[in-house]
């Protein structure tokens, strides 16, 4: 479980560090790299993709999702790829949860075209889910252990 907790910590730390940067720099000075691609401060009081639900329902869903993913992570197999995948998901989720706890919204700041603005934590969660899906679909062959 060392790899899981290490990945969780790194994803969480990167997420919070990036949000501190966004809060301190981007609130007044967005950075545009090319047309519709850049860093632009945004407050997201909703859940995924800015979807808004009644506050009580939203809080319950977030808490249930966190408990469920932690349960899956702890009960999953111990392969390194699985541990990293769950670590990205849990670290990103904790990053968003802590960010939301302070002021009721999540700081989003990465803008890519017309896609909803997102953050590092969202990216960690997405990559972790894609990794788990790829593993589930057996897109990456497992290494054979010596017999």
C-alpha positions in Angstrom: 0.0 0.0 0.0 3.1 2.3 0.1 2.7 3.1 -3.6 -1.0 4.0 -3.1 -0.4 6.3 -0.2 2.7 7.9 -1.9 0.7 8.6 -5.1 -2.3 9.9 -3.0 0.0 12.3 -1.2 1.7 13.5 -4.4 -1.6 14.1 -6.2 -3.0 15.9 -3.1 0.0 18.1 -2.7 0.2 19.0 -6.4 -3.5 19.8 -6.4 -3.4 22.1 -3.4 -0.1 23.8 -4.6 -1.7 24.5 -8.0 -4.9 25.9 -6.3 -2.8 28.2 -4.1 -1.1 29.5 -7.3 -4.5 30.0 -9.0 -6.0 31.7 -5.9 -3.0 34.1 -5.6 -2.1 34.8 -9.2 -4.9 34.0 -11.6 -7.8 35.8 -9.8 -6.7 39.1 -11.3 -4.4 38.0 -14.2 -5.5 35.1 -16.4 -2.7 33.6 -18.6 -3.7 32.9 -22.2 -1.2 30.7 -24.1 -3.1 30.4 -27.4 -6.7 31.0 -28.4 -9.0 29.5 -25.7 -6.1 27.6 -24.0 -4.7 29.0 -20.8 -5.1 29.4 -17.1 -8.3 31.3 -16.0 -9.6 31.4 -12.5 -13.0 30.0 -12.0 -15.1 29.0 -8.9 -17.0 25.8 -9.3 -19.7 25.2 -6.6 -21.0 22.2 -8.4 -19.7 18.7 -8.9 -18.2 17.1 -12.1 -18.3 19.5 -15.1 -20.0 22.1 -12.9 -23.2 20.1 -12.5 -25.1 21.6 -9.6 -27.3 19.7 -7.2 -29.1 20.7 -4.0 -26.3 21.3 -1.4 -27.3 18.5 0.9 -27.5 16.0 -1.9 -24.2 17.1 -3.4 -22.4 16.8 0.0 -23.9 13.3 0.6 -22.9 12.2 -3.0 -19.3 13.5 -2.5 -19.0 11.8 0.9 -20.4 8.5 -0.4 -18.1 8.5 -3.5 -15.1 9.1 -1.3 -15.9 6.3 1.1 -16.6 4.0 -1.8 -13.4 4.7 -3.7 -11.4 4.4 -0.4 -13.0 1.0 0.2 -12.2 -0.1 -3.4 -8.6 1.1 -3.0 -8.1 -0.7 0.2 -9.7 -3.9 -1.0 -8.2 -4.0 -4.4 -5.2 -6.1 -5.5 -1.8 -4.8 -4.7 -0.4 -4.5 -8.2 1.6 -1.2 -8.6 -0.5 0.0 -11.6 -3.7 -0.4 -9.5 -2.2 1.3 -6.5 -1.1 4.3 -8.6 -4.5 4.5 -10.3 -6.4 4.6 -7.0 -3.8 6.9 -5.5 -4.5 9.5 -8.2 -8.2 9.2 -7.7 -8.1 9.5 -3.9 -5.4 12.2 -3.9 -7.3 14.3 -6.4 -10.6 13.8 -4.6 -9.1 14.9 -1.3 -7.6 17.9 -3.0 -11.0 19.0 -4.3 -12.7 18.1 -1.0 -10.3 20.3 1.1 -10.6 23.1 -1.4 -14.4 23.0 -1.2 -14.4 22.8 2.6 -12.9 26.3 3.0 -15.3 28.4 1.0 -17.9 26.1 -0.6 -16.4 25.9 -4.1 -13.5 24.3 -5.9 -11.0 26.4 -7.7 -10.8 25.5 -11.4 -8.2 27.2 -13.6 -7.2 25.1 -16.7 -9.0 26.2 -19.8 -8.8 24.1 -23.0 -11.1 25.3 -25.7 -14.8 24.9 -25.0 -14.3 22.1 -22.5 -15.4 23.0 -18.9 -12.6 24.7 -16.9 -10.9 22.1 -14.6 -7.9 21.7 -12.2 -5.0 19.4 -11.4 -7.2 17.3 -9.0 -9.7 16.7 -11.7 -6.9 15.7 -14.0 -5.6 13.2 -11.4 -9.0 11.7 -10.9 -9.6 11.4 -14.7 -6.2 9.8 -15.3 -6.7 7.4 -12.4 -10.1 6.3 -13.8 -8.7 5.9 -17.3 -5.9 3.8 -15.9 -8.3 1.6 -14.0 -10.5 1.2 -17.0 -7.5 0.3 -19.2 -6.5 -2.3 -16.6 -10.0 -3.7 -16.4 -10.2 -4.0 -20.2 -6.8 -5.6 -20.1 -5.2 -3.1 -22.5 -1.9 -3.5 -20.7 -0.7 -7.1 -20.5 0.2 -8.3 -17.0 3.8 -9.4 -16.4 4.2 -13.0 -15.7 5.8 -13.9 -12.5 8.5 -16.6 -12.4 7.4 -20.1 -11.5 
